[in-house]
Amino acid sequence: MDDSVPPPPTQRHNPLHGLTLQAIVEALVAHYGWPGLADRIPLNCFSSEPSVPSSLKFLRKTPWAREKVEGLYLFMQREQRRGSGPGTAPQQR
């Protein structure tokens, strides 16, 4: 009988693997700005005297808000890959 422990599952298919919450918030702020981020995810930490440290403190304690932020980050990444994010010119054929 083999008593070895199976290896932990890999995260190679998880697009958020290796990213910190801080990196995600900073990327969203760089892309949308605080007002744009607050428009997309209406949270006080994004609209009332926003800062990265205060947003991180809130998001680390609030799983549903963190999920929304992670979802918006993934959406932003998809849009950037397609080349149709804010600030990019429409592609011509």
C-alpha positions as CSV (number, residue, x, y, z in Angstrom):
1,M,0.0,0.0,0.0
2,D,1.4,3.4,-1.0
3,D,1.0,6.0,1.8
4,S,2.6,8.9,-0.2
5,V,0.6,12.1,-0.3
6,P,-0.5,13.2,-3.8
7,P,1.1,16.5,-5.0
8,P,-0.9,19.6,-4.6
9,P,-3.0,20.7,-7.6
10,T,-1.2,23.1,-9.9
11,Q,-2.6,26.5,-10.7
12,R,-1.4,26.8,-14.2
13,H,-4.9,27.4,-15.5
14,N,-5.7,30.0,-12.9
15,P,-5.0,33.4,-14.5
16,L,-4.7,35.0,-11.1
17,H,-2.1,32.6,-9.8
18,G,1.0,34.5,-8.7
19,L,-0.7,37.9,-8.6
20,T,-1.1,39.8,-5.4
21,L,-4.3,41.6,-4.6
22,Q,-2.2,44.8,-4.5
23,A,-0.9,44.2,-8.1
24,I,-4.5,43.6,-9.2
25,V,-5.8,46.9,-7.6
26,E,-2.9,48.9,-8.9
27,A,-3.4,47.6,-12.5
28,L,-7.1,48.4,-12.3
29,V,-6.4,51.9,-11.0
30,A,-3.8,52.5,-13.7
31,H,-6.3,51.3,-16.4
32,Y,-9.6,52.8,-15.2
33,G,-8.5,55.4,-12.6
34,W,-10.3,55.7,-9.2
35,P,-13.5,57.2,-10.7
36,G,-13.8,54.6,-13.4
37,L,-13.2,51.8,-10.9
38,A,-15.8,53.3,-8.6
39,D,-18.3,53.4,-11.5
40,R,-17.7,49.7,-12.3
41,I,-17.6,48.5,-8.7
42,P,-19.5,50.9,-6.5
43,L,-17.5,50.6,-3.2
44,N,-16.7,53.4,-0.8
45,C,-13.1,52.4,-0.8
46,F,-12.9,53.3,-4.5
47,S,-15.0,56.5,-4.3
48,S,-14.4,58.2,-0.9
49,E,-10.8,59.2,-0.4
50,P,-9.5,56.1,-2.3
51,S,-6.1,54.7,-1.8
52,V,-4.5,51.4,-2.4
53,P,-3.8,50.6,1.3
54,S,-7.4,51.3,2.3
55,S,-8.8,49.4,-0.6
56,L,-6.6,46.4,0.2
57,K,-7.7,46.5,3.9
58,F,-11.3,46.4,2.9
59,L,-11.0,43.8,0.1
60,R,-9.0,41.4,2.3
61,K,-11.9,41.4,4.8
62,T,-14.7,41.2,2.2
63,P,-14.6,38.1,0.0
64,W,-17.6,39.1,-2.2
65,A,-15.9,42.5,-3.0
66,R,-12.6,40.8,-3.7
67,E,-14.4,38.5,-6.2
68,K,-15.8,41.5,-8.0
69,V,-12.4,43.1,-8.2
70,E,-10.8,39.9,-9.5
71,G,-13.6,39.5,-12.0
72,L,-13.1,43.0,-13.3
73,Y,-9.3,42.4,-13.6
74,L,-9.9,39.3,-15.7
75,F,-12.4,41.2,-17.9
76,M,-9.8,44.0,-18.3
77,Q,-7.2,41.5,-19.3
78,R,-9.5,39.9,-21.9
79,E,-10.3,43.3,-23.3
80,Q,-6.6,44.3,-23.5
81,R,-5.9,41.1,-25.4
82,R,-8.6,41.9,-27.8
83,G,-7.3,45.4,-28.2
84,S,-10.6,47.1,-27.4
85,G,-10.0,48.5,-23.9
86,P,-10.5,52.1,-23.0
87,G,-8.0,54.4,-24.7
88,T,-7.3,52.1,-27.6
89,A,-8.3,52.9,-31.1
90,P,-10.8,50.6,-32.9
91,Q,-9.1,48.1,-35.1
92,Q,-9.6,48.6,-38.9
93,R,-9.7,45.8,-41.4
